[in-house]
Amino acid sequence: MMIARVVGSAVATIKDEKLRGLKLLVVQEATIHNELIGKPFVAIDAVGAGVGELVILAQGSSARQTDITKNRPVDAVIMGILDELEVQGELTYKKGREGQGG
């Protein structure tokens, strides 16, 4: 699994039939301190995430293991919205805390 932040959304009116009805969000990998790294990419939203939220996602064949992505051409799926992130006893992220994008 990967930690990422939702940085935008994507709309595709013409797409594979198996992708119809799925919400597309643009995400970017984030460090444990909520700093963006890497390039943005598109992920299917399985949990109702929104822009600015810190999420956990799966990629590759694991992305096709949720109820809504099973047997669909999906390479990344958001499967959780983080409320808090604690690493080695330090709270590095808390949803809604000012200055952390959540």
OpenMM code with the backbone's topology and positions (N, CA, C; nanometers):
from openmm import Vec3, app, unit

residues = "MET MET ILE ALA ARG VAL VAL GLY SER ALA VAL ALA THR ILE LYS ASP GLU LYS LEU ARG GLY LEU LYS LEU LEU VAL VAL GLN GLU ALA THR ILE HIS ASN GLU LEU ILE GLY LYS PRO PHE VAL ALA ILE ASP ALA VAL GLY ALA GLY VAL GLY GLU LEU VAL ILE LEU ALA GLN GLY SER SER ALA ARG GLN THR ASP ILE THR LYS ASN ARG PRO VAL ASP ALA VAL ILE MET GLY ILE LEU ASP GLU LEU GLU VAL GLN GLY GLU LEU THR TYR LYS LYS GLY ARG GLU GLY GLN GLY GLY".split()
positions = [
    Vec3(0.0841, -0.1185, 0.0000),
    Vec3(0.0000, 0.0000, 0.0000),
    Vec3(0.0882, 0.1242, 0.0000),
    Vec3(0.0286, 0.2320, -0.0441),
    Vec3(0.0984, 0.3594, -0.0566),
    Vec3(0.0162, 0.4686, 0.0100),
    Vec3(0.0852, 0.5670, 0.0662),
    Vec3(0.0207, 0.6877, 0.1182),
    Vec3(0.0254, 0.7909, 0.0068),
    Vec3(-0.0874, 0.8567, -0.0180),
    Vec3(-0.0938, 0.9578, -0.1227),
    Vec3(-0.1916, 1.0664, -0.0814),
    Vec3(-0.1838, 1.1789, -0.1491),
    Vec3(-0.2806, 1.2865, -0.1279),
    Vec3(-0.3598, 1.3049, -0.2565),
    Vec3(-0.4887, 1.3250, -0.2416),
    Vec3(-0.5734, 1.3537, -0.3566),
    Vec3(-0.5480, 1.4984, -0.3963),
    Vec3(-0.5019, 1.5187, -0.5208),
    Vec3(-0.4665, 1.6532, -0.5662),
    Vec3(-0.5596, 1.7044, -0.6759),
    Vec3(-0.6532, 1.6211, -0.7204),
    Vec3(-0.7450, 1.6653, -0.8249),
    Vec3(-0.8390, 1.5539, -0.8663),
    Vec3(-0.9157, 1.5804, -0.9707),
    Vec3(-1.0084, 1.4801, -1.0226),
    Vec3(-0.9921, 1.4726, -1.1736),
    Vec3(-1.0443, 1.3653, -1.2316),
    Vec3(-1.0375, 1.3471, -1.3761),
    Vec3(-1.1740, 1.3021, -1.4258),
    Vec3(-1.2112, 1.3499, -1.5433),
    Vec3(-1.3367, 1.3113, -1.6052),
    Vec3(-1.3055, 1.2577, -1.7439),
    Vec3(-1.3588, 1.1395, -1.7738),
    Vec3(-1.3407, 1.0790, -1.9058),
    Vec3(-1.4773, 1.0294, -1.9529),
    Vec3(-1.5399, 1.1016, -2.0441),
    Vec3(-1.6724, 1.0598, -2.0910),
    Vec3(-1.6620, 0.9407, -2.1853),
    Vec3(-1.5499, 0.9259, -2.2546),
    Vec3(-1.5276, 0.8111, -2.3413),
    Vec3(-1.4219, 0.7243, -2.2751),
    Vec3(-1.4631, 0.6029, -2.2364),
    Vec3(-1.3723, 0.5116, -2.1676),
    Vec3(-1.4233, 0.3689, -2.1820),
    Vec3(-1.3427, 0.2744, -2.1436),
    Vec3(-1.3822, 0.1343, -2.1467),
    Vec3(-1.5102, 0.1157, -2.0675),
    Vec3(-1.5982, 0.0321, -2.1181),
    Vec3(-1.7278, 0.0060, -2.0538),
    Vec3(-1.7118, -0.0367, -1.9078),
    Vec3(-1.6063, -0.1102, -1.8768),
    Vec3(-1.5851, -0.1597, -1.7401),
    Vec3(-1.5483, -0.0487, -1.6420),
    Vec3(-1.5165, 0.0699, -1.6931),
    Vec3(-1.4823, 0.1828, -1.6061),
    Vec3(-1.6003, 0.2775, -1.5837),
    Vec3(-1.7114, 0.2526, -1.6515),
    Vec3(-1.8290, 0.3403, -1.6362),
    Vec3(-1.8777, 0.3378, -1.4905),
    Vec3(-1.9094, 0.4566, -1.4393),
    Vec3(-1.9610, 0.4683, -1.3036),
    Vec3(-1.8548, 0.4773, -1.1953),
    Vec3(-1.7273, 0.4684, -1.2330),
    Vec3(-1.6195, 0.4765, -1.1337),
    Vec3(-1.5651, 0.6185, -1.1268),
    Vec3(-1.5441, 0.6684, -1.0068),
    Vec3(-1.4901, 0.8034, -0.9847),
    Vec3(-1.3382, 0.7994, -1.0001),
    Vec3(-1.2860, 0.8908, -1.0822),
    Vec3(-1.1420, 0.9006, -1.1067),
    Vec3(-1.0847, 1.0199, -1.0310),
    Vec3(-0.9818, 0.9959, -0.9510),
    Vec3(-0.9151, 1.1045, -0.8791),
    Vec3(-0.7675, 1.1067, -0.9138),
    Vec3(-0.7103, 1.2257, -0.9125),
    Vec3(-0.5671, 1.2411, -0.9346),
    Vec3(-0.5001, 1.2420, -0.7975),
    Vec3(-0.4024, 1.1539, -0.7806),
    Vec3(-0.3321, 1.1418, -0.6533),
    Vec3(-0.1822, 1.1567, -0.6755),
    Vec3(-0.1134, 1.1890, -0.5677),
    Vec3(0.0324, 1.1996, -0.5719),
    Vec3(0.0865, 1.1390, -0.4438),
    Vec3(0.1886, 1.0554, -0.4570),
    Vec3(0.2479, 0.9907, -0.3398),
    Vec3(0.2909, 1.0963, -0.2389),
    Vec3(0.2759, 1.0622, -0.1109),
    Vec3(0.3128, 1.1538, -0.0023),
    Vec3(0.4030, 1.0818, 0.0967),
    Vec3(0.4916, 1.1573, 0.1592),
    Vec3(0.5773, 1.1016, 0.2630),
    Vec3(0.4966, 1.0893, 0.3925),
    Vec3(0.5575, 1.0308, 0.4949),
    Vec3(0.4901, 1.0191, 0.6241),
    Vec3(0.4671, 1.1557, 0.6893),
    Vec3(0.5303, 1.2590, 0.6344),
    Vec3(0.5117, 1.3954, 0.6847),
    Vec3(0.4212, 1.4768, 0.5917),
    Vec3(0.3481, 1.4051, 0.5029),
    Vec3(0.2507, 1.4662, 0.4138),
    Vec3(0.3146, 1.5609, 0.3124),
    Vec3(0.4347, 1.5297, 0.2692),
    Vec3(0.5018, 1.6069, 0.1641),
    Vec3(0.4879, 1.5303, 0.0336),
    Vec3(0.4498, 1.5995, -0.0734),
    Vec3(0.4277, 1.5333, -0.2012),
    Vec3(0.5594, 1.4967, -0.2691),
    Vec3(0.5624, 1.3754, -0.3262),
    Vec3(0.6789, 1.3285, -0.4009),
    Vec3(0.6292, 1.2555, -0.5254),
    Vec3(0.7147, 1.2392, -0.6217),
    Vec3(0.6769, 1.1646, -0.7414),
    Vec3(0.5797, 1.2394, -0.8297),
    Vec3(0.5328, 1.1678, -0.9313),
    Vec3(0.4417, 1.2261, -1.0295),
    Vec3(0.2971, 1.1912, -0.9967),
    Vec3(0.2054, 1.2831, -1.0258),
    Vec3(0.0639, 1.2534, -1.0052),
    Vec3(0.0166, 1.1426, -1.1003),
    Vec3(-0.0848, 1.0673, -1.0590),
    Vec3(-0.1445, 0.9645, -1.1432),
    Vec3(-0.2906, 0.9485, -1.1054),
    Vec3(-0.3647, 0.8765, -1.1878),
    Vec3(-0.5084, 0.8598, -1.1685),
    Vec3(-0.5355, 0.7296, -1.0940),
    Vec3(-0.6272, 0.7364, -0.9988),
    Vec3(-0.6691, 0.6181, -0.9223),
    Vec3(-0.8213, 0.6157, -0.9144),
    Vec3(-0.8764, 0.4957, -0.9076),
    Vec3(-1.0198, 0.4788, -0.8865),
    Vec3(-1.0485, 0.5014, -0.7381),
    Vec3(-1.1560, 0.5748, -0.7095),
    Vec3(-1.1950, 0.6024, -0.5710),
    Vec3(-1.2995, 0.5012, -0.5262),
    Vec3(-1.2641, 0.4169, -0.4298),
    Vec3(-1.3570, 0.3160, -0.3782),
    Vec3(-1.4219, 0.3570, -0.2467),
    Vec3(-1.3843, 0.4747, -0.1918),
    Vec3(-1.4289, 0.5098, -0.0563),
    Vec3(-1.4874, 0.6512, -0.0419),
    Vec3(-1.5000, 0.7252, -0.1488),
    Vec3(-1.5569, 0.8595, -0.1386),
    Vec3(-1.4581, 0.9656, -0.0936),
    Vec3(-1.3338, 0.9539, -0.1343),
    Vec3(-1.2303, 1.0512, -0.0970),
    Vec3(-1.2516, 1.1832, -0.1715),
    Vec3(-1.1901, 1.2887, -0.1186),
    Vec3(-1.2002, 1.4199, -0.1809),
    Vec3(-1.0643, 1.4863, -0.1916),
    Vec3(-1.0599, 1.5928, -0.2694),
    Vec3(-0.9356, 1.6670, -0.2909),
    Vec3(-0.8808, 1.7161, -0.1572),
    Vec3(-0.7510, 1.6975, -0.1371),
    Vec3(-0.6825, 1.7418, -0.0163),
    Vec3(-0.6667, 1.6327, 0.0879),
    Vec3(-0.7409, 1.5222, 0.0748),
    Vec3(-0.7338, 1.4173, 0.1767),
    Vec3(-0.6117, 1.3282, 0.1565),
    Vec3(-0.5601, 1.2798, 0.2680),
    Vec3(-0.4519, 1.1832, 0.2668),
    Vec3(-0.5158, 1.0447, 0.2655),
    Vec3(-0.4745, 0.9606, 0.1713),
    Vec3(-0.5401, 0.8319, 0.1500),
    Vec3(-0.4380, 0.7190, 0.1441),
    Vec3(-0.4893, 0.5960, 0.1542),
    Vec3(-0.4055, 0.4797, 0.1270),
    Vec3(-0.4598, 0.4155, 0.0000),
    Vec3(-0.3679, 0.3661, -0.0802),
    Vec3(-0.4097, 0.3053, -0.2047),
    Vec3(-0.3255, 0.1835, -0.2370),
    Vec3(-0.3801, 0.1014, -0.3243),
    Vec3(-0.3103, -0.0161, -0.3736),
    Vec3(-0.2892, 0.0007, -0.5231),
    Vec3(-0.1813, -0.0598, -0.5724),
    Vec3(-0.1504, -0.0521, -0.7141),
    Vec3(-0.1286, -0.1914, -0.7714),
    Vec3(-0.1296, -0.2002, -0.9030),
    Vec3(-0.1055, -0.3266, -0.9707),
    Vec3(-0.2220, -0.4218, -0.9525),
    Vec3(-0.1929, -0.5510, -0.9497),
    Vec3(-0.3001, -0.6506, -0.9393),
    Vec3(-0.3788, -0.6367, -0.8091),
    Vec3(-0.3179, -0.5848, -0.7052),
    Vec3(-0.3893, -0.5632, -0.5783),
    Vec3(-0.5014, -0.4614, -0.5936),
    Vec3(-0.4892, -0.3706, -0.6890),
    Vec3(-0.5924, -0.2691, -0.7112),
    Vec3(-0.7216, -0.3301, -0.7637),
    Vec3(-0.7162, -0.4523, -0.8113),
    Vec3(-0.8360, -0.5183, -0.8642),
    Vec3(-0.8984, -0.6128, -0.7629),
    Vec3(-0.8693, -0.5925, -0.6351),
    Vec3(-0.9202, -0.6804, -0.5300),
    Vec3(-1.0357, -0.6216, -0.4497),
    Vec3(-1.0751, -0.4966, -0.4763),
    Vec3(-1.1895, -0.4406, -0.4045),
    Vec3(-1.3185, -0.4824, -0.4740),
    Vec3(-1.4301, -0.4683, -0.4059),
    Vec3(-1.5587, -0.5059, -0.4644),
    Vec3(-1.5877, -0.4302, -0.5937),
    Vec3(-1.5557, -0.2998, -0.5969),
    Vec3(-1.5913, -0.2225, -0.7167),
    Vec3(-1.4890, -0.2335, -0.8293),
    Vec3(-1.3681, -0.2814, -0.8017),
    Vec3(-1.2665, -0.2894, -0.9074),
    Vec3(-1.2421, -0.4313, -0.9578),
    Vec3(-1.3066, -0.5271, -0.8999),
    Vec3(-1.2865, -0.6673, -0.9396),
    Vec3(-1.3161, -0.6862, -1.0885),
    Vec3(-1.2222, -0.7490, -1.1590),
    Vec3(-1.2349, -0.7782, -1.3025),
    Vec3(-1.2468, -0.6527, -1.3887),
    Vec3(-1.1875, -0.5435, -1.3433),
    Vec3(-1.1870, -0.4194, -1.4209),
    Vec3(-1.0428, -0.3802, -1.4527),
    Vec3(-1.0204, -0.3058, -1.5610),
    Vec3(-0.8853, -0.2661, -1.5998),
    Vec3(-0.8333, -0.1498, -1.5148),
    Vec3(-0.8009, -0.1791, -1.3900),
    Vec3(-0.7614, -0.0771, -1.2929),
    Vec3(-0.6202, -0.1067, -1.2432),
    Vec3(-0.5384, -0.0020, -1.2308),
    Vec3(-0.4014, -0.0188, -1.1823),
    Vec3(-0.3784, 0.0500, -1.0480),
    Vec3(-0.4724, 0.1350, -1.0043),
    Vec3(-0.4581, 0.2025, -0.8752),
    Vec3(-0.5972, 0.2281, -0.8178),
    Vec3(-0.6143, 0.1987, -0.6872),
    Vec3(-0.7428, 0.2200, -0.6221),
    Vec3(-0.7224, 0.2810, -0.4839),
    Vec3(-0.8006, 0.3842, -0.4552),
    Vec3(-0.8020, 0.4431, -0.3208),
    Vec3(-0.8941, 0.3567, -0.2370),
    Vec3(-0.8402, 0.3021, -0.1263),
    Vec3(-0.9195, 0.2097, -0.0449),
    Vec3(-0.9294, 0.2515, 0.1000),
    Vec3(-0.8828, 0.3710, 0.1322),
    Vec3(-0.8959, 0.4205, 0.2679),
    Vec3(-0.8606, 0.5685, 0.2757),
    Vec3(-0.9254, 0.6381, 0.3680),
    Vec3(-0.8959, 0.7787, 0.3951),
    Vec3(-0.8347, 0.7847, 0.5339),
    Vec3(-0.7156, 0.8401, 0.5447),
    Vec3(-0.6457, 0.8449, 0.6727),
    Vec3(-0.7012, 0.9551, 0.7623),
    Vec3(-0.7239, 0.9190, 0.8883),
    Vec3(-0.7621, 1.0175, 0.9897),
    Vec3(-0.6383, 1.0654, 1.0638),
    Vec3(-0.5482, 0.9723, 1.0917),
    Vec3(-0.4225, 1.0031, 1.1598),
    Vec3(-0.3129, 0.9134, 1.1057),
    Vec3(-0.1908, 0.9601, 1.1196),
    Vec3(-0.0741, 0.8813, 1.0840),
    Vec3(0.0294, 0.9009, 1.1938),
    Vec3(0.0650, 0.7928, 1.2614),
    Vec3(0.1650, 0.7963, 1.3680),
    Vec3(0.2811, 0.7075, 1.3279),
    Vec3(0.4020, 0.7623, 1.3331),
    Vec3(0.5218, 0.6882, 1.2955),
    Vec3(0.6240, 0.7002, 1.4074),
    Vec3(0.6676, 0.5880, 1.4591),
    Vec3(0.7655, 0.5818, 1.5680),
    Vec3(0.7249, 0.6727, 1.6849),
    Vec3(0.5973, 0.6663, 1.7204),
    Vec3(0.5470, 0.7422, 1.8340),
    Vec3(0.5174, 0.8883, 1.8063),
    Vec3(0.5435, 0.9351, 1.6831),
    Vec3(0.5194, 1.0757, 1.6480),
    Vec3(0.3963, 1.0851, 1.5590),
    Vec3(0.3015, 1.1691, 1.5958),
    Vec3(0.1844, 1.1946, 1.5139),
    Vec3(0.2275, 1.2862, 1.4000),
    Vec3(0.2359, 1.2307, 1.2785),
    Vec3(0.2853, 1.3088, 1.1644),
    Vec3(0.1726, 1.3666, 1.0798),
    Vec3(0.0504, 1.3173, 1.1009),
    Vec3(-0.0641, 1.3701, 1.0269),
    Vec3(-0.1908, 1.3492, 1.1086),
    Vec3(-0.2749, 1.4496, 1.1105),
    Vec3(-0.4076, 1.4394, 1.1720),
    Vec3(-0.5036, 1.5144, 1.0817),
    Vec3(-0.6062, 1.4444, 1.0350),
    Vec3(-0.7033, 1.5045, 0.9448),
    Vec3(-0.7636, 1.6293, 1.0080),
    Vec3(-0.7689, 1.7354, 0.9296),
    Vec3(-0.8273, 1.8603, 0.9771),
    Vec3(-0.7294, 1.9539, 1.0449),
    Vec3(-0.6068, 1.9042, 1.0729),
    Vec3(-0.5083, 1.9919, 1.1372),
    Vec3(-0.4603, 2.0933, 1.0343),
    Vec3(-0.4586, 2.2196, 1.0707),
    Vec3(-0.4186, 2.3271, 0.9826),
    Vec3(-0.2790, 2.3043, 0.9249),
    Vec3(-0.2643, 2.3331, 0.7941),
    Vec3(-0.1343, 2.3270, 0.7292),
    Vec3(-0.0944, 2.1881, 0.6825),
    Vec3(-0.1865, 2.0899, 0.6928),
    Vec3(-0.1501, 1.9553, 0.6508),
    Vec3(-0.2335, 1.9071, 0.5338),
    Vec3(-0.3097, 1.9946, 0.4717),
    Vec3(-0.3871, 1.9569, 0.3556),
    Vec3(-0.5045, 1.8664, 0.3846),
    Vec3(-0.5408, 1.8480, 0.5100),
    Vec3(-0.6520, 1.7579, 0.5422),
    Vec3(-0.7478, 1.8218, 0.6268),
] * unit.nanometer
topology = app.Topology()
chain = topology.addChain("A")
for resn in residues:
    res = topology.addResidue(resn, chain)
    for name in ("N", "CA", "C"):
        topology.addAtom(name, app.Element.getBySymbol(name[0]), res)
